[in-house]
Amino acid sequence: MSTSQTPESAALYERAKKVMPGGNTRHTVFRKPYQVYAARGEGCRIIDIDGNSRIDAVGNFTSLIHGYGCEAIRVAAREQLENGLCFGMATPGEVRLSEMLAERLPSVEHVRYCNSGTEAVMNAVKVARAYTGRAKIAKCEGAYHGTYDVVETSQEARPENWGEPDAPNSVPTAAGTPQGVLDDVVVIPFNNVELGEKILRAKGNDLAAVLVDVMPNRAGLVPATQEFLDMLRRVTREIGALLILDEVITFRLGYNGAQGRYGIDPDLTALGKVIGGGFPIGAVAGRKDVMAVYDPTNGAPRVQHGGTFSANPMSMVAGIAALEALTPQAYDHLEALGERFQTGITALFDEMGIDAQVTGLASLRRIHLNRASLTDFRSTVLAGGDGAAKVAALSRLLFDEGVIIAANGLVCFSTAMTFDDIDDIIAAFARALPKL
């Protein structure tokens, strides 16, 4: 990245360093030697404050499924802006968006809103604890579920601290995490039916819930096997724990989310990102009897929940417009974009003689600079070697070539994209890869 191309960003970063730690308020967008600042978005492209245009192949970390400038979302937001940003009252939009989510997700009867995916998962855990009267939760090693200290346990585990496969350690992610927090988290290996079931049954009497993402990005974006998910559903029912499905990212996998794709029925679902149409949002949704812990109609509820901006009307109306535009045909288009990328980038790797592969499904893909068999978090870490650093370097080279992907190789697509955009992304890879 040359300061000759981004002088305004370089200057703005100097100002940022004086008022923010490291000049940054969001680690996922930090880059060296300085951050590049966005000015506006058009279609599937971001234009920075220096006027440079780049294809956005990460979509604000998978949240912008319609890219920038979806007219239906713009109209809904403008109308609501004229009527008011937020109120200390309920609004019609929260009812309609809840109806739409319940229609798409057969496991969902009731919905409650918050402001981010992290909050959605946090609230799902609180609901599970209140409903079951138990404290512990189980989660898959390496899976990211937001920055809530309980669910980020073992998100960044490494060989020197992750323990044996049949007894994974609960490893803190944030410095200062209390031991009591770690003691309430049971870690299971992703996609390992036998060991997962053994661990869950051993802790069954204490478990409030099992939390799972069917395709965890931080663990390699490796899809769960049907057998693993079926085991989780069967065992949670038998031990009296709830199954929480984290669909904050994977809801974009199909009209009925990942749960429709896999045919599973969780007790609770955590949602966020695409359901807000680009505005901040989170939601916890699930069975009526489970969600009743929030019900205030007969006195104080078992779980208190407010939130100044929860169910704010801007997010509600934008979310309604976003879901209305996410028709089965739109999902077919996203699926086709993913397949074109998968086919094109795999052919490019073969042509250039590069040991690399792509994981993921539909509009979510991730680049790995190896051809190892990836099944879970540990296999992804062990196969990575210096490849993870090379993928991060590749993301920087692609940025200079006019394409934005995540530093870990995550790529996602929006309805604003065409096959020509996918071909342009692949062409950028062709220019960047020889520079590694």
Secondary structure, 3 states (H helix, E strand, C coil): CCCCCCHHHHHHHHHHHCCCHHHCCCHHHCCCCCCCCEEEEEECEEEECCCCEEEECCHHHHCCCCCECCHHHHHHHHHHHHHCCCCCCCCHHHHHHHHHHHHHCCCCCEEEEECCHHHHHHHHHHHHHHHHCCCEEEEECCCCCCCCCCCCCCCCCCCCCCEECCEECCCCCCCCCCHHHHHCEEEECCCCHHHHHHHHHHCHHHEEEEEECCCCHHHCCCCCCHHHHHHHHHHHHHHCCEEEEECCCHHHHCCCHHHHHHCCCCCEEEEEHHHHCCCCCEEEEECHHHHHHHCCCCCCCCCCCCCCCCCCHHHHHHHHHHHHHCCHHHHHHHHHHHHHHHHHHHHHHHHHCCCCEEEEECCEEEEECCCCCCCCHHHHHHHHCCHHHHHHHHHHHHHHCCEECCCCCEEECCCCCCHHHHHHHHHHHHHHHHHC
